[in-house]
Amino acid sequence: MREASPLSLLEPRRLAAVFGLLFVLNYFDTAAVGGVKFALVWRAAFVAFALAVIASRPWRDDPVTRGLAPLFWAWSAYVAAPLVSLAFGGVTTALAFEATGHRLLPLLVVLLMISLRRVAEADLLLRGLAFFLCAVSVPLYLGVIAPIAQPFTLEHVIGLTARAYTSVFQNQHSAALAHAIAALVAWSIVVRVPRTQSWPYAAAFVGCVALNAATTARAGLAAVAIGLLVLAAATRSWRLLLVPLAAAILVALHAMVAWPQLYEFATERMLGRTMYQAGLSADAFTSGRLSLQQAALDAYSRQDFMLQAFGMGRDMAMAQIGLRAGSELMAHNAFVDELLNHGAAGLAALLAMLTIAGRTAYRNARAGFPLGLALFCAVAVFGALQSFDYSLHVSLAALAIWLESECRAQPREGVRAIAPAPARPVTALSSQMDNPWLQTR
């Protein structure tokens, strides 16, 4: 088996196809095609295609699919929760189908990849994400491509008009989570591969962390920090954490010198001073999230049994929060929002799915494949601070868990990293093209 560079999968044509796909699906997500949102068109087409392919191909009875079956069943219950709430709770038809669509898409992505055995393509998508996000930032910052998200500034608080970076996504939070996932994938390769071969991933990691900070979404930075700690613990590479820490300090110092107004902007964002909160308190630091969550739980406790069991829906939940907190917003906590929107049944399905996914990722990490666990923890932390309502991002984390489950099922003698150190486990995302789990079987 020949040795290969960690960039061996990033063939120009295949990588260009990934770049094009990511750009079109995200940048034009809110565009209209004949009066219909592009997102609805491509998602409907994908769901129809995926269901047809999955139904036409026999389910493989192997250790990987058997091991993942409980996760898929729990995930299916989570997908169905809005429809159950539609039948027994207070969710409207439009909101029920919208939530179901968001949850169904990542599940179908993973099932489709398993049905087609597209291991190499899934690996390429994960490897190429960081390079795509860094590359697309150049035309965005140069003004060649206009951002499509509404600008977020602190002009209403301190008079600053600095704009949060949103990349090709619809809002800064979606951009922050995407850059967090990309940074963790890149860093998982850096900690396992000789520095002379992994420096492009190190550069992509630094770029994604800097762009993540530019979104000013603190949940994204928290996701990166948690993911890095998981990777460091799993690979026993604590000293390497000094590299991202030093990079973060250098990026911050450069930004402060080049754009002095950004220092004040960043300070206000870190303190949580927004149009909703401007004081100095724990609630202000969380941008009013504590008040929103307290109001949400109080509203939940005052509902009748059916609404507590099956949910009241997003619109009613926001109205109830508005009556108590003064702002009709979501609770900005995926668990609290799920409890209100889809009741105890929806929250139970969410917790079951996360428990099984976390257990699977943990088993992979103990076998030497920790990226899935790092991404799982990052997404879970982000959800606790914001939401899980990001189909692409959940799909990427799920693909990593599946890929590493494939790795764990391979005989240990068949696992060859590029230059593995004995104390450092290998992972699918730092292996070479010739490895069996990177082939279409």
ROLOMI-8687 format. One record per residue (C-alpha): x, y, z. Coordinates in pm, whole numbers, padded with zeros to 5 digits, always signed. Layout:
XYZ...
end
This chain:
+00000+00000+00000+00164+00323-00110+00213+00618+00121+00012+00929+00043-00012+01289+00146-00303+01396+00367-00404+01614+00074-00432+01314-00157-00810+01315-00140-00829+01682-00231-00807+01631-00605-00880+01961-00784-01182+01843-00981-01348+01663-00695-01271+01947-00456-01413+02202-00704-01734+01998-00714-01757+02010-00334-01691+02385-00334-01960+02443-00594-02213+02229-00409-02153+02400-00074-02169+02745-00230-02491+02690-00425-02680+02516-00146-02592+02777+00115-02562+03106-00072-02883+03064-00271-03077+02900+00010-03323+03189+00048-03342+03278-00324-03672+03225-00506-03721+03004-00811-04050+03085-00983-04186+03227-00660-04075+02923-00460-03776+02929-00224-03474+02752-00369-03424+02574-00036-03766+02413-00066-03696+02304-00424-03361+02136-00367-03460+01985-00033-03777+01832-00179-03579+01695-00474-03313+01551-00244-03566+01389-00010-03744+01224-00305-03414+01101-00453-03278+00978-00120-03595+00790-00030-03604+00625-00374-03240+00513-00351-03263+00393+00010-03583+00198-00063-03436+00034-00372-03116-00090-00212-03110-00374+00042-02996-00274+00390-02653-00417+00461-02649-00644+00762-02302-00571+00894-02160-00467+01233-02164-00096+01144-02528-00077+01036-02637-00298+01326-02449-00073+01566-02603+00242+01421-02959+00106+01400-03062+00228+01752-02940+00575+01661-03145+00579+01342-03458+00467+01530-03412+00737+01795-03342+00991+01520-03663+00885+01343-03858+00950+01664-03701+01297+01680-03802+01356+01318-04159+01250+01395-04194+01461+01710-04333+01770+01528-04593+01555+01351-04697+01401+01684-04728+01753+01822-04940+01846+01522-05178+01562+01604-05199+01603+01981-05041+01938+02071-05061+02294+01950-04816+02297+01657-04952+02439+01331-04928+02240+01009-04671+02472+00849-04440+02468+01152-04472+02091+01194-04364+02017+00839-04089+02280+00853-03937+02127+01166-03977+01774+01029-03793+01872+00711-03501+02022+00903-03464+01704+01108-03518+01458+00825-03250+01596+00594-02940+01498+00798-03081+01152+00862-03135+01096+00490-02785+01226+00410-02628+00959+00631-02862+00681+00518-02800+00770+00152-02423+00761+00201-02453+00423+00371-02678+00285+00096-02442+00401-00179-02129+00325+00027-01992+00669-00055-01724+00666+00212-01465+00855+00008-01713+01127-00085-01816+01179+00278-01451+01197+00377-01383+01450+00101-01672+01669+00214-01539+01682+00567-01178+01737+00461-01266+02007+00209-01499+02214+00429-01224+02420+00595-01060+02500+00261-01394+02602+00112-01476+02838+00398-01132+03001+00383-01142+03031+00003-01491+03184-00012-01400+03442+00252-01163+03612+00006-01427+03730-00249-01665+03807+00037-01417+04037+00211-01311+04192-00120-01672+04270-00203-01677+04053-00516-01958+03852-00357-02215+04030-00145-02317+03866+00184-02684+03773+00187-02750+03777+00562-02887+04086+00729-02605+04286+00893-02559+04251+01267-02402+04555+01430-02391+04724+01769-02486+05064+01633-02797+05068+01849-02583+05014+02163-02248+05189+02121-02266+05346+01777-02039+05094+01604-02128+04978+01255-01880+04689+01229-02055+04399+01062-02055+04041+01183-01918+03795+00929-02176+03549+00792-01984+03384+00505-02229+03223+00258-02479+03137+00530-02808+03294+00630-02699+03424+00970-02393+03459+01189-02481+03162+01411-02498+02922+01118-02165+03059+00996-02009+03023+01341-02105+02657+01378-01985+02575+01026-01645+02730+01094-01624+02552+01430-01685+02213+01264-01438+02289+00984-01171+02399+01232-01207+02080+01437-01186+01856+01129-00869+02035+01018-00712+02020+01363-00790+01649+01400-00562+01592+01101-00290+01826+01229-00253+01641+01560-00196+01306+01386+00006+01382+01075+00367+01501+01041+00378+01880+01042+00550+01890+00702+00248+01719+00548-00035+01873+00748+00058+02242+00732-00223+02325+00482-00473+02193+00737-00303+02395+01010-00338+02708+00797-00703+02624+00725-00759+02572+01098-00621+02916+01183-00831+03073+00907-01152+02905+01024-01093+03008+01387-01031+03369+01280-01345+03368+01063-01538+03207+01346-01437+03494+01573-01541+03741+01301-01897+03610+01324-01903+03748+01684-02119+03448+01782-01981+03328+02114-02152+02990+02083-01927+02913+01787-01612+02991+01984-01738+02780+02274-01797+02491+02031-01439+02514+01902-01295+02530+02255-01489+02224+02372-01401+02029+02058-01030+02108+02093-01032+01991+02455-01195+01662+02351-00938+01608+02074-00651+01693+02308-00778+01453+02575-00838+01172+02327-00501+01205+02153-00300+01311+02460-00170+01611+02268-00225+01878+02533+00089+02070+02441-00041+02122+02089-00323+02334+02236-00062+02606+02274-00059+02640+01895-00428+02740+01853-00404+02953+02168-00104+03142+02029-00276+03175+01691-00588+03317+01858-00381+03573+02048-00194+03680+01733-00517+03713+01534-00673+03921+01814-00369+04150+01840-00358+04200+01464-00729+04283+01454-00695+04533+01737-00408+04713+01560-00564+04705+01213-00921+04788+01319-00922+04956+01664-01302+04987+01659-01332+04610+01652-01187+04589+02003-01480+04779+02146-01718+04586+01925-01578+04251+02042-01583+04363+02405-01948+04456+02386-02031+04124+02219-01840+03922+02478-02025+04107+02754-02353+04036+02580-02458+04398+02535-02723+04406+02267-03051+04577+02202-03202+04339+02460-02940+04364+02733-02696+04647+02805-02609+04605+03173-02346+04404+03356-02498+04083+03486-02507+03710+03418-02818+03765+03212-02654+04043+03012-02347+03824+02954-02575+03565+02794-02756+03833+02590-03073+03780+02789-03080+03404+02742-03131+03334+03112-03439+03555+03122-03575+03393+02806-03525+03044+02941-03677+03130+03276-03978+03277+03099-04001+02970+02876-04000+02726+03168-04254+02936+03355-04479+02937+03048-04443+02560+03014-04537+02497+03375-04866+02685+03329-04991+02486+03027-05240+02202+03035-05130+01837+03022-05161+01791+02644-04949+02096+02565-04690+01991+02823-04678+01641+02676-04682+01729+02305-04591+02097+02279-04746+02426+02185-04545+02509+01873-04288+02779+01808-04527+03068+01749-04726+03014+02066-04406+02950+02264-04252+03278+02148-04572+03462+02233-04572+03311+02581-04206+03405+02631-04285+03758+02509-04557+03799+02772-04305+03720+03046-03972+03847+02913-04085+04139+02696-03939+03997+02373-04105+03738+02151-03800+03521+02093-03699+03158+02119-03535+03046+02443-03200+03008+02262-03153+02666+02418-03239+02367+02201-03354+02160+02499-03583+02426+02644-03715+02516+02299-03787+02150+02225-03976+02116+02554-04199+02410+02465-04236+02343+02095-04291+01966+02099-04343+01887+02465-04197+01620+02688-04233+01367+02405-04012+01575+02174-03753+01638+02444-03740+01265+02526-03677+01184+02159-03402+01450+02140-03230+01322+02455-03253+00961+02336-03096+01051+02002-02814+01249+02164-02749+00978+02423-02711+00706+02159-02506+00931+01928-02278+01032+02215-02231+00670+02322-02141+00568+01967-01898+00857+01929-01743+00777+02266-01687+00413+02168-01522+00528+01846-01300+00766+02042-01190+00490+02278-01098+00282+01975-00879+00567+01844-01122+00773+01633-01215+01086+01833-01326+01339+01570-01691+01231+01586-01691+01277+01964-01531+01622+01930-01794+01729+01677-02073+01577+01885-01964+01774+02193-01921+02093+01988-02269+02067+01836-02423+01977+02173-02267+02282+02339-02377+02501+02049-02731+02364+02080-02740+02441+02451-02651+02802+02367-02845+02843+02045-03020+02566+01848-02981+02237+01658-03175+02375+01362-02886+02356+01113-02924+02066+00870-02584+02089+00700-02394+02108+01026-02574+01816+01187-02516+01616+00868-02140+01674+00888-02117+01564+01251-02325+01254+01176-02109+01166+00875-01799+01184+01094-01952+00940+01344-02047+00704+01062-01701+00721+00901-01530+00647+01228-01772+00363+01298-01657+00219+00965-01296+00260+01079-01361+00092+01412-01511-00209+01232-01194-00263+01028-00929-00508+01152-00655-00318+01330-00391-00458+01092-00578-00289+00807-00548+00056+00964-00252+00258+00841-00207+00626+00915+00040+00831+00714+00299+00833+00989+00133+00721+01310+00301+00774+01642+00243+00474+01869+00065+00685+02133-00155+00865+01884-00460+00685+01749-00544+00713+01383-00866+00835+01231-01045+00802+00901-00996+01170+00836-00617+01149+00857-00570+00835+00654-00477+00781+00293-00679+00703-00015-00566+00339-00022-00721+00254+00313-01015+00014+00277-01273+00238+00445-01203+00517+00194-01301+00299-00099-01651+00263-00241-01749-00092-00151
end
